[in-house]
């Protein structure tokens, strides 16, 4: 009896999930149906601004890495220019 009961419960869950799937899609839709087209056209502009800010942050990291590499190379050049102290 328990196997038929579990099959009934499983079938109930499957049918409920199929029945509720259109509702979950509508709930996950970011833009409601009543939004005018002009409002949705401004969304890419906002996204491009965010992308520009993100690339600016990356460029700061790149600048910092370049500065560090330049400083390191200057130290190496300075050390190479100084004559080695004679060892006794």
Phi and psi in degrees as a GROMACS rama.xvg file:
@    title "Ramachandran Plot"
@    xaxis  label "Phi"
@    yaxis  label "Psi"
@TYPE xy
-68.3732  -31.4246  UNK-2
-69.5866  -39.1556  UNK-3
-68.9796  -33.9754  UNK-4
-66.3824  -41.7643  UNK-5
-67.852  -36.406  UNK-6
-64.396  -38.9114  UNK-7
-64.7703  -42.4061  UNK-8
-64.7155  -43.2133  UNK-9
-62.844  -44.1051  UNK-10
-63.2547  -36.7434  UNK-11
-64.8543  -44.3323  UNK-12
-63.0013  -40.936  UNK-13
-65.2417  -44.4987  UNK-14
-67.7078  -36.3634  UNK-15
-66.3493  -42.0765  UNK-16
-65.7645  -36.6464  UNK-17
-67.7138  -38.7285  UNK-18
-69.6775  -33.2537  UNK-19
-90.0076  -9.21494  UNK-20
-60.1458  -39.4491  UNK-21
-64.1675  -32.4399  UNK-22
-68.6761  -37.7539  UNK-23
-69.5082  -34.0351  UNK-24
-66.5704  -41.946  UNK-25
-67.0185  -34.4269  UNK-26
-71.2065  -30.9169  UNK-27
-84.1042  -9.97223  UNK-28
-66.9466  119.821  UNK-29
-71.1298  -28.4531  UNK-30
-109.392  121.522  UNK-31
-64.7264  160.124  UNK-32
-66.5943  -24.3144  UNK-33
-85.8704  5.61441  UNK-34
-76.4952  128.535  UNK-35
-67.3069  160.198  UNK-36
-66.6422  -34.2627  UNK-37
-63.5383  -36.4204  UNK-38
-69.1877  -37.1583  UNK-39
-73.8847  -18.9126  UNK-40
-73.9853  -23.7966  UNK-41
-80.2322  -14.8452  UNK-42
-60.8764  -44.0841  UNK-43
-62.1654  -31.2719  UNK-44
-63.2581  -42.3763  UNK-45
-65.1788  -40.2137  UNK-46
-66.4883  -37.3883  UNK-47
-68.4703  -34.5248  UNK-48
-65.065  -40.8173  UNK-49
-63.7984  -40.328  UNK-50
-65.2531  -37.7226  UNK-51
-65.1215  -40.5668  UNK-52
-64.9143  -37.8824  UNK-53
-66.5206  -40.6145  UNK-54
-68.9463  -30.9079  UNK-55
-65.7416  -38.6041  UNK-56
-64.6597  -40.239  UNK-57
-64.8877  -39.0024  UNK-58
-66.7429  -32.3103  UNK-59
-62.9553  -41.7434  UNK-60
-64.3287  -41.0448  UNK-61
-63.4638  -42.3076  UNK-62
-61.644  -41.3268  UNK-63
-64.5928  -41.5474  UNK-64
-66.5768  -39.9544  UNK-65
-64.0727  -41.3047  UNK-66
-63.2733  -41.5008  UNK-67
-65.6835  -42.1036  UNK-68
-66.0287  -38.9966  UNK-69
-64.5957  -42.2289  UNK-70
-63.8441  -40.3598  UNK-71
-65.2221  -42.0413  UNK-72
-67.8212  -34.1745  UNK-73
-65.3085  -39.4517  UNK-74
-64.0726  -41.4863  UNK-75
-65.7508  -40.3894  UNK-76
-65.9495  -39.9296  UNK-77
-65.5951  -41.4551  UNK-78
-66.5316  -34.4736  UNK-79
-72.7254  -30.3107  UNK-80
-75.0605  -34.0629  UNK-81
-70.4961  134.877  UNK-82
-68.8865  143.607  UNK-83
-69.5111  136.915  UNK-84
-70.9511  133.706  UNK-85
-66.1745  134.732  UNK-86
-90.7327  139.345  UNK-87
